[in-house]
Amino acid sequence: MTVSSRWLRPFAVLSGLCLLVAACGGGGETATAGSGSADGDLSGMEVEILGGFTAPFDEDFREAVAPFEEETGATVIYTGSPDFETQIQTRVLGGDPPDIAMFPQPGLMRDFIAEDQIRALDDVVDTEQLQESLIPGLFDLGTVDGSYYGLPRVVNVKSVVWYPPGPFEEAGYEIPQTWDQLLGLTDAIAQDSEQARAPWCLGIEAAGSTGWVVTDWIEDLMLRTAGPEAYDAWVAGELPFSSPEVTRAAELFAEIAFTDEYVLGGRQGMLSTPYGDSIAPLFEDPPACYLHRQASFIVGFLPEGVDPATDVAVFYLPPVEDGFDGEPVLGGGDLASLFTENPAAEEFMRYMTSPDWLGPQIETGQDFAPFQDFPLEDYPDDVTRQEAQILAEADVFRFDASDLMPAQVGAGAFWSEMVAWLSGEIPLEQALQNIDDAWPADQRGGDASATDS
């Protein structure tokens, strides 16, 4: 398959580009879904928020909520936990939910909705205007049985490979445009006698969430091989993990991950290296590795002294030649849901319906606005704008599959069984069958929210 070179166009063409999968708005003004400011005196009230994003991301979030606190007199208390999935279930089951939870897994959010634990937002926010202003597909992601429950905070793009541009070019390496070319580049770096470095940095350790790095790889490869329709069937539980489609995606990942000379530290290194630390070897002198597939938020973990505007670059994770005939993009994000009757929490949800509050979170380059008219020039550097271009020109956008699946599957068996397979405890066939066995029989056949462009 011939892959378009549009991913590599000069950044100068970006000045007139509108963000993501939407048409340009008139006059370059930022669209709003709500007032963007809080009304009324809520002095003395508190809004407790629980989420999965921790330092350094929580600092930007706290800066973004400061205007809300100043205008209303309310105090926002945010707690970020790497064990969010366990924490939120413990809090809710114990009868002590936070006012708002920021769900990185819509599947987990839907579990609580099914148990009538989360409030619908139809009478809290202007859903009609919100539907018009959000990136197509995101409103549907927060909708269950015709009611709206999940307001997106930010989105990210996952289908990119990070590399150190200076050393990469000095070594004579070229950006691959197909999967076979990517494997060829991987082998060339591994065999380079002058460099004697590993091609890939890869770390999957993430405390109670260990395993999601592997599932991201497999999801990206599912889109590239089986295509979006099969991906949607997989998310809905209609296409089993033990199918040839999922098996092939996992085997393609294994071509890189299970070849020790391809990954810094081999499989043991992957298992023991925290995902946030795994990009650091790209910036050693000379680099200890040259390639790192990770989401846009990894810029929040760049080593001190590394300038994201000059010291790191990205290219699109290329398609597989005999797979889906198009250029798909995988992404994720957080959905905010309301648990309590707290008026200050309701006002905070309205505050989130305008892109005006996003500034500090977007300026870091870690995430992207969920609003389709967010100005491209507000992103901090060319790398971030290139990621926005990748999103804008994708033939297909799909949300992270494990985040959409029921929690015991997506944030449970899928993560843990991939770790067991990677560590050599069980073969792939058994791991995939174990995940199928974990799927609740009454939750098969759901709807996977997505966007085709």
C-alpha positions as CSV (number, residue, x, y, z in Angstrom):
1,M,0.0,0.0,0.0
2,T,1.2,3.5,-0.8
3,V,1.3,5.7,2.2
4,S,0.8,9.4,1.8
5,S,3.7,11.7,2.6
6,R,1.4,14.3,4.0
7,W,2.5,13.4,7.6
8,L,5.9,14.9,6.8
9,R,4.8,18.1,5.1
10,P,6.6,21.3,6.2
11,F,5.0,22.9,9.2
12,A,4.5,26.2,7.3
13,V,1.3,24.7,5.8
14,L,-0.3,24.4,9.2
15,S,-1.1,28.1,9.7
16,G,-4.4,27.7,8.0
17,L,-5.3,24.3,9.4
18,C,-8.2,23.8,11.7
19,L,-7.7,21.3,14.5
20,L,-8.8,17.7,14.3
21,V,-11.6,16.3,12.3
22,A,-13.7,19.4,11.8
23,A,-14.1,22.3,9.5
24,C,-12.7,25.7,10.2
25,G,-14.8,28.2,12.2
26,G,-15.3,31.7,11.1
27,G,-12.9,34.5,12.2
28,G,-10.6,32.2,14.1
29,E,-12.7,32.6,17.3
30,T,-12.9,29.9,19.9
31,A,-16.3,28.2,20.0
32,T,-17.9,27.9,23.3
33,A,-20.6,25.5,24.6
34,G,-21.3,27.3,27.9
35,S,-20.5,30.6,29.5
36,G,-16.9,29.6,30.3
37,S,-17.2,31.3,33.6
38,A,-18.9,30.4,36.9
39,D,-22.0,32.3,38.1
40,G,-23.1,32.9,41.7
41,D,-21.4,32.9,45.1
42,L,-20.3,29.4,46.1
43,S,-18.0,30.7,48.9
44,G,-17.0,28.0,51.3
45,M,-18.1,25.1,49.2
46,E,-15.7,22.4,48.0
47,V,-15.5,20.4,44.8
48,E,-13.7,17.1,45.3
49,I,-12.3,15.6,42.1
50,L,-10.6,12.2,41.7
51,G,-8.6,11.3,38.6
52,G,-5.9,9.2,37.2
53,F,-3.5,11.9,36.1
54,T,-0.7,12.8,38.5
55,A,2.4,15.1,38.5
56,P,3.2,16.9,36.4
57,F,-0.2,16.9,34.7
58,D,-2.1,17.8,37.9
59,E,-0.2,21.0,38.3
60,D,-1.5,22.3,34.9
61,F,-5.0,21.2,35.9
62,R,-4.9,23.1,39.1
63,E,-3.7,26.2,37.3
64,A,-6.6,25.8,34.9
65,V,-9.2,25.7,37.7
66,A,-7.9,28.7,39.5
67,P,-10.2,31.2,37.7
68,F,-13.2,29.1,38.7
69,E,-12.1,29.3,42.3
70,E,-11.6,33.1,42.1
71,E,-15.0,33.7,40.4
72,T,-17.1,31.5,42.6
73,G,-15.3,31.4,46.0
74,A,-15.4,27.6,45.8
75,T,-12.4,25.4,46.4
76,V,-11.4,22.6,44.0
77,I,-9.6,19.7,45.7
78,Y,-8.0,17.4,43.1
79,T,-6.5,14.0,44.0
80,G,-4.6,12.1,41.3
81,S,-3.8,8.5,41.8
82,P,-1.9,6.0,39.6
83,D,-4.3,3.4,41.1
84,F,-7.4,5.4,40.0
85,E,-9.4,2.3,38.9
86,T,-9.1,0.8,42.4
87,Q,-9.6,4.0,44.2
88,I,-12.8,5.1,42.5
89,Q,-14.3,1.6,43.0
90,T,-13.4,1.6,46.7
91,R,-14.8,5.1,47.2
92,V,-18.1,4.4,45.4
93,L,-18.6,0.9,47.0
94,G,-17.9,2.5,50.4
95,G,-20.6,5.1,49.9
96,D,-18.1,8.0,49.7
97,P,-17.8,9.0,46.0
98,P,-16.0,12.1,45.0
99,D,-18.1,14.9,43.6
100,I,-16.5,14.4,40.2
101,A,-14.4,11.6,38.7
102,M,-12.1,12.0,35.7
103,F,-12.4,8.6,34.0
104,P,-9.6,7.7,31.6
105,Q,-11.7,4.5,30.9
106,P,-15.2,5.2,29.5
107,G,-15.9,1.5,30.1
108,L,-15.4,1.9,33.8
109,M,-17.6,5.0,33.8
110,R,-20.3,3.0,32.0
111,D,-20.1,0.3,34.7
112,F,-21.0,2.9,37.3
113,I,-23.8,4.3,35.1
114,A,-25.3,0.8,34.9
115,E,-25.4,0.8,38.7
116,D,-27.1,4.2,38.8
117,Q,-24.1,5.7,40.6
118,I,-23.5,8.6,38.2
119,R,-25.8,11.5,37.5
120,A,-26.9,12.4,34.0
121,L,-25.8,15.9,32.9
122,D,-28.7,16.7,30.6
123,D,-30.1,19.2,33.1
124,V,-26.6,20.4,34.2
125,V,-24.9,21.5,31.0
126,D,-26.2,22.7,27.6
127,T,-25.9,19.3,25.8
128,E,-27.1,20.6,22.4
129,Q,-24.5,23.3,22.2
130,L,-21.9,21.0,23.6
131,Q,-22.6,18.4,20.9
132,E,-22.0,21.0,18.3
133,S,-18.7,22.2,19.7
134,L,-17.0,19.0,20.6
135,I,-14.8,17.0,18.2
136,P,-17.2,14.6,16.4
137,G,-17.5,11.3,18.3
138,L,-16.6,12.7,21.7
139,F,-20.2,13.6,22.7
140,D,-21.3,10.1,21.8
141,L,-18.5,8.7,23.9
142,G,-20.2,10.2,27.0
143,T,-23.7,9.3,26.0
144,V,-25.4,6.1,27.4
145,D,-29.0,5.2,26.5
146,G,-29.8,8.7,25.3
147,S,-28.5,10.5,28.4
148,Y,-25.3,12.4,28.7
149,Y,-22.8,11.4,31.5
150,G,-19.2,12.1,30.4
151,L,-17.7,15.5,29.6
152,P,-14.2,15.3,28.0
153,R,-11.4,17.2,29.7
154,V,-8.7,16.7,27.1
155,V,-7.8,14.2,24.4
156,N,-4.5,12.8,23.3
157,V,-3.0,11.1,20.2
158,K,-1.2,7.7,20.6
159,S,-0.3,6.7,17.0
160,V,3.1,8.5,17.0
161,V,6.7,7.4,17.4
162,W,9.2,9.7,19.1
163,Y,12.8,10.0,18.1
164,P,15.8,12.4,18.7
165,P,16.0,14.2,15.3
166,G,19.7,15.3,15.4
167,P,21.3,11.9,16.2
168,F,18.7,10.1,14.0
169,E,19.6,12.1,10.9
170,E,23.3,12.0,11.6
171,A,23.1,8.2,11.6
172,G,21.5,8.3,8.2
173,Y,18.2,6.8,9.3
174,E,15.0,7.7,7.4
175,I,11.4,8.0,8.6
176,P,9.5,4.8,7.6
177,Q,6.2,5.0,5.7
178,T,5.1,1.3,6.0
179,W,5.3,-1.3,8.8
180,D,7.9,-3.3,6.8
181,Q,10.0,-0.2,6.5
182,L,9.7,0.3,10.3
183,L,10.9,-3.2,10.9
184,G,13.7,-2.6,8.4
185,L,14.7,0.5,10.3
186,T,14.5,-1.4,13.6
187,D,16.9,-4.1,12.3
188,A,19.2,-1.5,10.7
189,I,19.6,0.3,14.1
190,A,20.2,-3.1,15.9
191,Q,22.8,-4.1,13.4
192,D,24.6,-0.7,13.2
193,S,28.1,-1.6,14.4
194,E,29.1,2.0,14.8
195,Q,26.1,2.9,17.1
196,A,25.7,-0.5,18.9
197,R,22.4,0.8,20.4
198,A,19.0,-0.6,20.8
199,P,16.3,0.5,18.3
200,W,13.4,0.9,20.8
201,C,12.9,2.3,24.3
202,L,9.9,0.5,25.9
203,G,8.8,0.5,29.5
204,I,5.4,-0.8,30.8
205,E,5.6,-0.5,34.6
206,A,2.7,1.7,35.8
207,A,1.9,0.5,39.4
208,G,-1.7,-0.8,39.5
209,S,-2.2,0.1,35.9
210,T,0.8,-1.9,34.5
211,G,0.0,-3.4,31.1
212,W,-1.7,-0.5,29.3
213,V,1.4,0.3,27.3
214,V,1.2,-3.2,25.7
215,T,-2.5,-2.9,25.0
216,D,-2.0,0.5,23.3
217,W,0.4,-1.2,20.9
218,I,-2.0,-4.0,20.1
219,E,-4.9,-1.5,19.6
220,D,-2.9,0.6,17.2
221,L,-2.0,-2.6,15.3
222,M,-5.6,-3.8,15.3
223,L,-6.6,-0.6,13.5
224,R,-3.8,-1.1,11.0
225,T,-4.4,-4.7,10.2
226,A,-8.1,-5.6,10.9
227,G,-9.5,-2.1,10.3
228,P,-12.1,0.0,12.1
229,E,-15.1,-2.3,11.7
230,A,-13.3,-5.2,13.2
231,Y,-11.9,-2.9,15.9
232,D,-15.5,-1.8,16.8
233,A,-16.7,-5.4,17.0
234,W,-13.7,-6.2,19.2
235,V,-14.5,-3.3,21.6
236,A,-18.2,-4.5,21.7
237,G,-17.2,-8.0,22.6
238,E,-18.4,-9.4,19.3
239,L,-15.0,-10.3,18.0
240,P,-13.1,-12.4,20.6
241,F,-9.6,-11.8,21.7
242,S,-8.8,-15.3,20.5
243,S,-9.7,-14.4,16.9
244,P,-7.1,-14.4,14.2
245,E,-7.4,-10.6,14.0
246,V,-6.3,-9.9,17.6
247,T,-3.8,-12.7,17.5
248,R,-2.1,-11.2,14.5
249,A,-1.9,-7.7,16.1
250,A,-0.3,-9.2,19.2
251,E,2.2,-11.2,17.0
252,L,3.2,-8.0,15.2
253,F,4.0,-6.3,18.5
254,A,5.9,-9.4,19.5
255,E,8.2,-9.1,16.4
256,I,9.6,-6.0,18.2
257,A,9.0,-6.6,21.9
258,F,10.2,-10.2,22.0
259,T,13.4,-9.6,20.1
260,D,15.8,-8.7,22.9
261,E,18.3,-6.8,20.7
262,Y,15.4,-4.6,19.5
263,V,14.4,-3.3,22.9
264,L,16.7,-1.6,25.5
265,G,17.0,-4.0,28.4
266,G,15.0,-6.8,26.6
267,R,11.7,-8.0,28.0
268,Q,12.9,-7.8,31.6
269,G,13.8,-4.1,31.0
270,M,10.3,-3.5,29.7
271,L,8.7,-5.0,32.7
272,S,10.7,-3.1,35.2
273,T,11.0,0.3,33.6
274,P,8.3,2.8,34.5
275,Y,6.6,4.1,31.3
276,G,7.3,7.7,32.2
277,D,11.1,6.9,32.4
278,S,11.3,4.9,29.3
279,I,11.7,7.8,26.9
280,A,14.8,9.2,28.7
281,P,17.4,7.0,27.0
282,L,16.6,8.7,23.6
283,F,18.5,11.8,25.0
284,E,21.7,10.2,26.2
285,D,24.9,11.0,24.3
286,P,24.9,9.0,22.1
287,P,21.3,7.8,22.3
288,A,20.8,4.4,24.0
289,C,17.8,3.9,21.8
290,Y,16.2,5.8,18.8
291,L,12.5,5.0,18.8
292,H,9.7,5.2,21.3
293,R,6.0,4.7,20.6
294,Q,3.9,6.6,23.1
295,A,1.1,9.0,23.5
296,S,1.3,12.8,23.3
297,F,1.3,13.1,27.0
298,I,4.8,11.6,27.3
299,V,6.2,15.1,26.8
300,G,5.3,15.6,30.5
301,F,8.1,13.1,31.3
302,L,10.9,14.4,29.2
303,P,14.2,14.6,31.2
304,E,15.2,18.0,32.6
305,G,17.0,20.1,30.0
306,V,15.3,18.4,27.0
307,D,13.5,21.0,24.9
308,P,10.4,19.5,23.3
309,A,10.5,22.1,20.6
310,T,14.0,21.1,19.3
311,D,15.3,17.9,21.0
312,V,12.5,15.5,20.1
313,A,10.4,14.8,17.0
314,V,7.6,12.5,16.0
315,F,6.5,10.5,13.0
316,Y,3.2,8.7,12.4
317,L,3.2,5.0,13.3
318,P,2.9,3.6,9.8
319,P,0.2,1.3,8.4
320,V,0.6,-2.4,7.7
321,E,0.9,-3.1,4.0
322,D,-1.8,-5.8,3.7
323,G,-4.1,-4.4,6.4
324,F,-6.5,-1.5,6.5
325,D,-6.3,0.7,3.4
326,G,-6.1,4.0,5.2
327,E,-4.3,6.0,7.9
328,P,-5.9,5.4,11.3
329,V,-5.2,7.2,14.6
330,L,-5.6,5.9,18.1
331,G,-6.3,8.3,20.9
332,G,-7.6,8.6,24.5
333,G,-8.5,11.2,27.1
334,D,-10.5,11.8,30.3
335,L,-14.2,12.0,30.8
336,A,-15.6,13.9,33.8
337,S,-18.6,12.5,35.5
338,L,-20.8,13.8,38.3
339,F,-21.6,11.7,41.3
340,T,-23.2,14.2,43.8
341,E,-25.8,16.9,44.1
342,N,-23.2,19.5,45.0
343,P,-24.1,22.8,43.4
344,A,-20.4,23.8,43.2
345,A,-19.6,20.6,41.4
346,E,-22.5,21.2,38.9
347,E,-21.0,24.7,38.3
348,F,-17.6,23.2,37.7
349,M,-19.0,20.9,35.0
350,R,-20.5,24.0,33.3
351,Y,-17.1,25.7,33.6
352,M,-15.6,22.8,31.6
353,T,-17.9,23.2,28.7
354,S,-15.9,26.1,27.2
355,P,-12.4,25.8,25.7
356,D,-11.5,29.0,27.5
357,W,-10.5,27.1,30.6
358,L,-8.0,24.8,28.9
359,G,-5.0,27.1,28.4
360,P,-2.5,25.8,31.0
361,Q,-3.3,22.2,30.1
362,I,-2.8,22.7,26.3
363,E,0.2,25.0,26.5
364,T,2.3,22.1,27.9
365,G,1.9,20.1,24.7
366,Q,0.8,17.0,26.6
367,D,-2.8,17.0,25.5
368,F,-5.2,18.4,23.0
369,A,-8.5,20.3,23.3
370,P,-11.7,18.3,22.8
371,F,-13.3,21.3,21.1
372,Q,-13.2,21.3,17.3
373,D,-12.5,25.1,16.9
374,F,-9.6,25.3,19.3
375,P,-7.0,27.6,17.6
376,L,-4.0,25.6,16.3
377,E,-1.7,28.6,17.1
378,D,-2.4,28.1,20.8
379,Y,-0.3,24.9,20.7
380,P,3.2,25.5,21.9
381,D,5.5,24.1,19.2
382,D,5.8,22.5,15.8
383,V,5.8,18.9,17.2
384,T,2.5,19.5,18.9
385,R,1.1,21.1,15.8
386,Q,2.3,18.1,13.8
387,E,0.4,15.8,16.1
388,A,-2.7,18.0,15.6
389,Q,-2.2,17.6,11.9
390,I,-2.0,13.8,12.2
391,L,-5.3,13.9,14.1
392,A,-6.8,16.3,11.6
393,E,-5.9,14.2,8.5
394,A,-6.6,10.7,9.9
395,D,-8.9,8.6,7.8
396,V,-10.2,7.0,11.0
397,F,-10.0,8.0,14.7
398,R,-10.7,5.5,17.4
399,F,-10.7,5.8,21.2
400,D,-8.4,3.5,23.2
401,A,-10.1,0.0,23.1
402,S,-9.2,-1.1,26.6
403,D,-10.7,2.1,28.0
404,L,-14.0,1.4,26.2
405,M,-14.3,-2.2,27.3
406,P,-15.9,-3.3,30.5
407,A,-13.5,-2.5,33.4
408,Q,-12.8,-6.1,34.3
409,V,-11.7,-6.7,30.8
410,G,-10.1,-3.5,29.5
411,A,-8.6,-2.3,32.8
412,G,-8.3,-5.8,34.2
413,A,-7.7,-9.0,32.2
414,F,-6.4,-7.3,29.1
415,W,-3.7,-5.5,31.1
416,S,-2.8,-8.4,33.4
417,E,-2.8,-11.1,30.7
418,M,-0.6,-9.1,28.4
419,V,1.9,-8.7,31.3
420,A,1.8,-12.5,31.9
421,W,2.4,-13.1,28.2
422,L,5.2,-10.6,28.0
423,S,6.9,-12.0,31.1
424,G,6.8,-15.5,29.7
425,E,4.4,-16.9,32.2
426,I,1.8,-18.1,29.7
427,P,1.7,-18.4,25.8
428,L,-0.3,-15.8,23.8
429,E,-3.1,-18.3,23.0
430,Q,-3.8,-18.8,26.7
431,A,-3.6,-15.1,27.5
432,L,-6.1,-14.2,24.8
433,Q,-8.5,-17.0,25.9
434,N,-8.2,-15.9,29.5
435,I,-9.3,-12.4,28.5
436,D,-12.3,-13.8,26.6
437,D,-13.2,-15.8,29.7
438,A,-13.2,-12.6,31.8
439,W,-15.7,-10.8,29.6
440,P,-19.2,-10.4,31.2
441,A,-21.7,-12.3,29.2
442,D,-24.3,-9.5,29.6
443,Q,-22.0,-6.8,28.3
444,R,-21.3,-8.1,24.8
445,G,-22.6,-6.3,21.8
446,G,-22.3,-2.7,22.9
447,D,-21.5,0.4,20.8
448,A,-17.9,1.7,20.2
449,S,-17.9,5.4,19.9
450,A,-15.6,6.6,17.1
451,T,-15.0,9.1,14.4
452,D,-14.3,8.6,10.7
453,S,-13.1,11.5,8.7
